[in-house]
Amino acid sequence: MNGRFLLNRGDAKVMGVAAGLGDYTGVDPTIIRLGFIAATLLTGPVMILLYVLAGLLAPAQ
């Protein structure tokens, strides 16, 4: 794990949240993106809202 969570806009597909989480945890961003999709299917708009908030509030690299 790195010191803190930062958005990774270089490897971003949408806002860089999954790529940033991948950098922070050491997990492949594709796995994190699939997890976001599964969570969105289970929770609906809640996960989308959390993703957008993370993309807007987290600092970029």
Beta strands, then each sheet from edge to edge (+ up, - down):
end
